[in-house]
Amino acid sequence: MTNTTDINRSDAEVVATGFNHVAVLTADLERLVSFYRDVLGGEAVDVPVLPGALRAAAVRFGPSAALVVLEVESNPHAHGEGQDLRRGHLDHVGFDVPTVAALDAVRRRLVAAGASDGLVHDYGDLVTVGFTDPDGMESEVCWLRDPALRDLHHPVILEELTEARGR
């Protein structure tokens, strides 16, 4: 493992500014890509197939973030685990939305798709709605009230997003 205390931060001209992509495995490429395109509003893009995968696609969210979906035959990891902190190396993915109105729109689509109970988790400066994708991967859609995250607390569970708007 790299000892990060040996790294001279002043030498770094470029720093990471976010995530470019997260890759997930599936047994059904069309189903998973359709879910993220239709429910979360991503843009499906063809990408080269990695050796060992049958097919591949990316679902872009904005100019620089994507969920890369790789269809792999007979892979034991192609179905998500639902229990918190038991999901393997990657526990979940949080998708950003720019406004509370966008969070509400995605929340309604997730409920209509049967992917979410619609409960809102209000963490103070972060408000989320959890969902389960067609492969069983649990994730969430997130709206940041304040990117500085000065007021974070354990979640308050709300049945309606309108209750979270009033802060």
N, C-alpha and C positions, 0 to 999 in steps of 0.2 A: 504494500500500500504506500502511496506517495505521502511523504511528510510535508504537509502544506505550510508548516512554519518555516521551511527553507525557501519558500517562494517569495521573491521580492515584488510586492504589489506595485511599487512605483515603476517597475519595468513594463507593466501591462498597459499598452496603449488602447487596446480593445477589451471591453468586458462583455460578458453575456448579458443580453437584454431581454431574454425570455426563452421560450421553447420554440424550436422550429417544427418538431413533430414528435408524436408518440406512435409507436407501432404496436398493433395488436394482431393476434392470430384468430382466424375464424374457420369454420367448416363451410360457411355459406356467404361468399363475398357479396352477392347482390342484396341479400336480406340486410346485412349490416350496413353497407354503403347507403342503401335506400333509407334506412332509419335515420342516420346522421344527416343525410341530405334533406329529407322531407320534414323531419321533426325539429332538428336544430338549425336548419337553413344553410348547411355547408354546401360547398361546390365540389362535385365529384370530378376527379381528374385521373386519367390513366397514367400509370407510372410503370417503369420497367419491373419485370418479375425477377425477384431474387432467386438464386439457385436453391432448389428445395421447395419452393412455393409453386402452387399450381397457377395462381393468378394474383394480381395486386392492383390496388387503386389507392388513391389518397382522397380524403375529404378535407378541403381547405376551409379554414375559418379565418377570414381576413387575409392580409397580404403575406403573412409569414408564419402561420401556424397550421398544422395539418394533423389529422389522424390517418396514419398509413395502415391500411387493412391488407393483410396477407392471408390468402386462402391456402391452407396446408391440410393435406389429406391425413386422416388418422392421427391427429396430434392430440395428446391428452390435455393440452393447455388451451384448446380452442374454445372452451366454455368457461365463463367467469365463475368465481366463487363469491357467494353473497355475504358471507360473514365478515364484518369489520376486522381488520388487522389479521386476517387469515387468507388474504387474497394473493399471496405471493409477493414477489419483489415490488411490483407496482400495485398499490392498494386501490387507487381510483384516479380518475382524471377530472379536473374542474374546468369547465368551459366558461369563459368570460362572456358577459353581455354588457352593452354600454349603458343601459338605462333600466330603471325599475319597470318601465312599460315593456321593454324587450323581455325581461325576466318573466313578466306576467304572460306575455304571448307564448313564450316557449313552455311555460308551466302548463298552460291550457292545452297546448299540442301534446305534451308528454302524457297528461291525464287522458286525453282523447285516444292516444295510441296504446293506453293500458300499461305504460312504462313507469308511471309515478302515481303515488297517492295524493300528490299535490301539496303535501305539507311543506310549509316554509320554515326554514331554520334561520332565525335572526341572531347573528353573532355580534351585533352592534354595527361595526363598520363593514361587515360582510353579510350578505343575505343570500341564501342558497336554496335550491330545490333539488332534491335527490331523484335519481332515476336508475332504472335497470335496462340496459340495452338488450336486443334480441338474443345475444350470446350469454347473457347473465352477468355482464360486467356492470358493477354499480359505479355510478359517477354522479356528478352534480353540475348544475348550471349556477353561475355565481355573478352577483352584482356587487360592486364595491361602492359603498357610500363615500368612503374616504380612503384613498390609496395609501395614506400614511399609516393606517391601521392603529390609530391611537386609542380606539375604544373597542377592543375585542373582549368578549366574555363567552362563557358557556352558552350554547344556543337556547333560545326561547322558541318553542315550537308554536307556530301559528297555523291556523287552518286557511286563512286568506292572506294574500299578499297586501291587501289594502291596510292591514294592521301594521305592516312594516314600513309603509310610506310615511307615517306621521312623525317619525323621529326627526 
